[in-house]
Amino acid sequence: IDVSSSLENFNNLVPNPAFTWPFELDRFQKHAIIHLEKGEDVFIAAHTTAGKTVVAEYAIALSQKHTTRAIYTSPFKALSNQKFRDFKTTFTDVGLLTGDVQINAKATCLIMTTEILRSMLYNGSDIIRDLEWVIFDEVHYINDSERGVVWEKVPKMYMLSVH
């Protein structure tokens, strides 16, 4: 993606957005949204507070528009709990799955740790049916010596389960 290219025609490329914000999107966010609209995978590497969550929100909104499901994974239960609270203020159908808590487990947007998603993929869970997007937050954990293997395996497992 050439993120230096101008996107003056963004509103023509995305005439009926699944979600809007009360601020102007950054160029990388617009590029990502265009690719999500095409059903393409997106990988975003940007510093903290750069606005990556906007792209995650758009993927969630797009899945709700398509009546499919989005799963948002994080490395820690505490972060999953925080994202659950955050997304509940934006979206109505949000669930949380951790090792000890299940809230709205059939929601169209599910928040969980990556280990929980791995377990669901291993067990052939029905939750992955109608899954359109998997959002991996804090993907730099792939370099973690103890937990990185989960971050390596889950995307591969997911790709194999849907193809």
N, C-alpha and C positions, 0 to 999 in steps of 0.2 A: 504494500500500500504506500502510495506517495502521499504522506500526510501533509506535505508542504503545498499540495495542490489546493486551489481555491474551491470551495463548495458553495458558490453563490446559488447554485441550482438545487440545494439540499431539499427545499420544500417541494420541488417538482419531482425529485427522486423518491421522496417519502411523503406523498400527498395526504395520507391518512395515518398519521403516526399512532402507534399503540399507546403511547404515553407522551406527555409534554411536561415541561418544567417552566417555571416562571423566570428563567434566565436563558441567556444565549449559550448554546452548547459550544464546547471547544471543538477544534477541528478533528482531533482523534476520536472524540465521542461521536461526531457525525459520521465519520468513516466507519466506525464500528457498527453503528445503527444501520447504515446502508448494507453492510455485509450480513448482519442479523436478519434484515428484511429479505435477503436473498437465500436465507437458510444456511449460510456459510458459518464455519467455526471462526471464532475470534480469540486471539491471545493478546492481552494488554499487559505491558510491563511499563509501569509508571510509578513515580515516587508517591509516598503517602500524601493524602489530601489532593491528589491530582484530578480526581473525579472518576475513578474506575467504577464506583458504585452506581453511577448514572447508567453505565452500560449494562450492569447486572440488573438494575431496575427495568431497563428496556426489555431485556430478554424475558424477565418475569411477566411484564405486561404483554409482550407478544405471545407468550404461551397462554396467558389467560384469554387473549383475543382469539386465539386459535383453538381454545378449549382443550389444550394439552397440559402438560405438567412441566414445571421447572424445579430442579433441585439445586440448592445453594449449600455448598460444603465449606466448612472451616476446620482449622486444625484443633480447636479447643471447644469444649462444651460451653465455657463462659462466653466465647465469641459467638457461638451458635445462639445462645440465649439472648445476647445483645442484638444480633441481626434479626432474630424473631421479633423482639420488641420494636426495632426500627421498621421492619417491613410491615408489621401490623398497623402502623400509622399510615401507610401508603396503600396497602392492598388488603382486601377483605378476606380472602381465602388463603390463609397462611397457617402452616403447621410446623411443629417442632418435634424432632425425633432424636433423643439422646439415649444413652444406656439405661437411664432410670426414669425418663419422662417421655410421654407421648401425648401431644396436644394436636388435635385435628389431623390425625394421621392420614386422612384421605384428601387433604387439601391439594390444590393445584400448584401451590408453591410450598415446598418442604425445605426446612432448614435442618441440617444435620452435620455431624463430623464426617470426614472422609472415610473413617473406619466403619461407620454405620453404613454408608453407601457401599463400601466393599463387601460387607456382610450381606447386604441385600442382593448384590450382584452374584455372589457365591451361591446364595440360596434360591435364586430365581424368583425373587419377590414380585408380586403383582404390582407393586408401587412403581416399578420401572416401565410398566406398560403406559403408553401414551406420553412418554417422556420426550420432550422436545429439546430442552436445554439442561446442561449440567454446568454450574458455575463453581469454579474452584478458587476460593479466596485464599490468599497467602500461599500461593503455589511455590514460593521459594522454599517451603518445607521439603521439597523434593531433595534438597541437599542435607537434610537432617539425618544423622547417622542412625538414629533409632527408628524414626517414623517415615523416612523418605521412601522406603520401598512401597508403602501404601500409596503415596502420591505418584509413583511410577506405574503401579499396577492398575489402579482404578480407571484411568482414562482408556487404557488398552482393553480392560475387561468390558467397559461400557461400549466401546466401539465394536467389540466382538459380539456383544449381546444384541445389538440392534441391526447387525448386518447378516 
